[in-house]
Amino acid sequence: MIPKRQQITLAVPFSVFPPNNLESRRLFHFYRHLAEEFNIEIISLAGAGEPHFKGIIAPGLTEIRIPKSLQHQKAEIEMAQELGANVADATLMKLYSLSPRYLSALKKSAKNANFIISYKPYLFPAIREVCNKTIWYEATGIEQELKRKLLPENEIGTEFWESVFELEKKCCQVSNLIITASEHLTHDLINKLEVEANKVVYVPNGVDTARLKFTSYEQRLVNQEKLGLKDSFVAIFTGTGNPNNADEARAILNIASKLQDMNFLLLGDVGIFFEPRLTPPNVRFISSMDEKTKSIIVSAADVALNPVKKGSDTQSMMLEYFCQGIPVISTRFGVKGLDVDPEKHCLIGDVWRFPELLVACRKENIDRKKNRLKNVKKYVTNNFEWSEIAHKFLGKFQPWNLVS
């Protein structure tokens, strides 16, 4: 008799399919490969305006998407306004009961599941309300630190932060297994939150090489000609609404003010922190864009900047840049956990050296540029295919043995 496949329920506070950002791409690709061993149901909580969805998004992987109730959405906006901070994800720990259809779907899925995975800690109370099964926790950062930076230092801000602190602590204590996307976060969970080392598993981010088109040096020149950028030098930075990204963007604005003969494009929601008219004239923010537009920009830019100094997931964007064949200038922290060499893969230095490195990149020998691009393409293909990451996880940890 063929043994029955075990089932995982994955609780996620946003839509996963189609995967159109770093978080959804990680979930989609990692769990679609785990679905070779498990039946997996993603129970996702979407915005109030999104449509309900239930469907197979990959073999063995189903997403059941439930929109928030209008009451929930309204309460979320009001709470965020009262707090004076962009912490909508964290309000879920207090407001999840306002979306009873989501709770119902989660309960139904959990009934047949062998264990439940909470992506971030904020759906942990909802999971505990509908079942008492084994829980895994996929951590994306030290939430109490991230929220402390956003919340005001007043009574209501402190009270909310304490709720985040207690929830994260409880989630780490109760979970049988904690998955992280970076070695840095693994270290912080063990040393800052005193999590048992033997239950923290590092699962690096991979890249979908089929989605990300590699642009050769020659094709990049053609693209620049088509877009009228032949005589320009364009550096890009991609950031979100994360406070860490805001600090990195400020560093780039400072660099741009010193290099007026270069152009700087800041892609993504990081622009919410800035008033464009107060930034250097050679800087432009592009927040709203589809994947095709972003791909065109990356395929024509001269270099990508990664001035990161802190954070839990420093690899994803680097790997995407590598996969697309764009030269990269990064801090050492930005390549932490990656086996890269400044001669073979990218230019590396402290942020204060970025102006010097940008000038060096602009003047660099063409053959050296081509060799570096050849090396990064090989490095990513050999080490960061999602299928290999998932298979290593399954083979090394045999997670089905952790189910009690």
Secondary structure as the mmCIF struct_conf table of DSSP 4:
data_model
#
loop_
_struct_conf.conf_type_id
_struct_conf.id
_struct_conf.beg_label_comp_id
_struct_conf.beg_label_asym_id
_struct_conf.beg_label_seq_id
_struct_conf.end_label_comp_id
_struct_conf.end_label_asym_id
_struct_conf.end_label_seq_id
HELX_LH_PP_P HELX_LH_PP_P1 ILE A 2 GLN A 6
STRN STRN1 GLN A 7 VAL A 12
BEND BEND1 PRO A 13 PHE A 14
BEND BEND2 PHE A 17 PRO A 18
BEND BEND3 ASN A 21 ASN A 21
HELX_RH_AL_P HELX_RH_AL_P1 LEU A 22 LEU A 34
TURN_TY1_P TURN_TY1_P1 ALA A 35 GLU A 37
BEND BEND4 PHE A 38 PHE A 38
STRN STRN2 ASN A 39 ALA A 46
TURN_TY1_P TURN_TY1_P2 ALA A 48 GLY A 49
BEND BEND5 GLU A 50 GLU A 50
HELX_LH_PP_P HELX_LH_PP_P2 PRO A 51 HIS A 52
STRN STRN3 PHE A 53 ALA A 58
TURN_TY1_P TURN_TY1_P3 PRO A 59 GLY A 60
STRN STRN4 LEU A 61 PRO A 67
HELX_LH_PP_P HELX_LH_PP_P3 LYS A 68 SER A 69
HELX_RH_AL_P HELX_RH_AL_P2 LEU A 70 LEU A 83
TURN_TY1_P TURN_TY1_P4 GLY A 84 GLY A 84
BEND BEND6 ALA A 85 ALA A 85
HELX_RH_AL_P HELX_RH_AL_P3 ALA A 88 LEU A 95
HELX_RH_3T_P HELX_RH_3T_P1 TYR A 96 LEU A 98
HELX_RH_AL_P HELX_RH_AL_P4 PRO A 100 ASN A 112
BEND BEND7 ASN A 114 ASN A 114
STRN STRN5 PHE A 115 TYR A 119
BEND BEND8 LYS A 120 LYS A 120
HELX_RH_3T_P HELX_RH_3T_P2 PRO A 121 LEU A 123
HELX_RH_AL_P HELX_RH_AL_P5 PHE A 124 VAL A 130
STRN STRN6 THR A 134 GLU A 138
BEND BEND9 GLY A 141 GLY A 141
HELX_RH_AL_P HELX_RH_AL_P6 GLU A 143 LEU A 150
BEND BEND10 LEU A 151 LEU A 151
BEND BEND11 GLU A 153 ASN A 154
HELX_RH_AL_P HELX_RH_AL_P7 GLU A 155 VAL A 174
BEND BEND12 ASN A 176 ASN A 176
STRN STRN7 LEU A 177 THR A 180
BEND BEND13 ALA A 181 ALA A 181
HELX_RH_AL_P HELX_RH_AL_P8 GLU A 183 ASN A 191
TURN_TY1_P TURN_TY1_P5 LYS A 192 LYS A 192
BEND BEND14 LEU A 193 LEU A 193
HELX_RH_3T_P HELX_RH_3T_P3 ALA A 197 LYS A 199
STRN STRN8 VAL A 200 TYR A 202
STRN STRN9 VAL A 207 VAL A 207
TURN_TY1_P TURN_TY1_P6 THR A 209 ARG A 211
BEND BEND15 LEU A 212 LEU A 212
HELX_RH_AL_P HELX_RH_AL_P9 TYR A 217 LYS A 226
TURN_TY1_P TURN_TY1_P7 LEU A 227 GLY A 228
TURN_TY1_P TURN_TY1_P8 LYS A 230 ASP A 231
STRN STRN10 VAL A 234 THR A 238
BEND BEND16 GLY A 241 GLY A 241
HELX_RH_AL_P HELX_RH_AL_P10 PRO A 243 LYS A 258
TURN_TY1_P TURN_TY1_P9 GLN A 260 ASP A 261
BEND BEND17 MET A 262 MET A 262
STRN STRN11 ASN A 263 LEU A 267
BEND BEND18 GLY A 268 GLY A 268
HELX_RH_3T_P HELX_RH_3T_P4 ASP A 269 PHE A 273
HELX_RH_3T_P HELX_RH_3T_P5 PRO A 276 LEU A 278
BEND BEND19 THR A 279 THR A 279
TURN_TY1_P TURN_TY1_P10 PRO A 281 ASN A 282
STRN STRN12 VAL A 283 ILE A 286
BEND BEND20 SER A 288 SER A 288
HELX_RH_AL_P HELX_RH_AL_P11 GLU A 291 ALA A 300
BEND BEND21 ASP A 302 ASP A 302
STRN STRN13 VAL A 303 ASN A 306
BEND BEND22 LYS A 310 LYS A 310
BEND BEND23 SER A 312 SER A 312
BEND BEND24 GLN A 315 GLN A 315
HELX_RH_AL_P HELX_RH_AL_P12 SER A 316 GLN A 324
TURN_TY1_P TURN_TY1_P11 GLY A 325 GLY A 325
STRN STRN14 VAL A 328 SER A 330
TURN_TY1_P TURN_TY1_P12 ARG A 332 ARG A 332
HELX_RH_3T_P HELX_RH_3T_P6 PHE A 333 VAL A 335
TURN_TY1_P TURN_TY1_P13 LYS A 336 GLY A 337
BEND BEND25 LEU A 338 LEU A 338
TURN_TY1_P TURN_TY1_P14 PRO A 342 HIS A 345
STRN STRN15 LEU A 347 ILE A 348
HELX_RH_3T_P HELX_RH_3T_P7 VAL A 351 ARG A 353
HELX_RH_AL_P HELX_RH_AL_P13 PHE A 354 LYS A 363
HELX_RH_AL_P HELX_RH_AL_P14 ILE A 366 ASN A 383
STRN STRN16 GLU A 385 GLU A 385
HELX_RH_AL_P HELX_RH_AL_P15 TRP A 386 PHE A 397
HELX_RH_3T_P HELX_RH_3T_P8 PRO A 399 LEU A 402
#
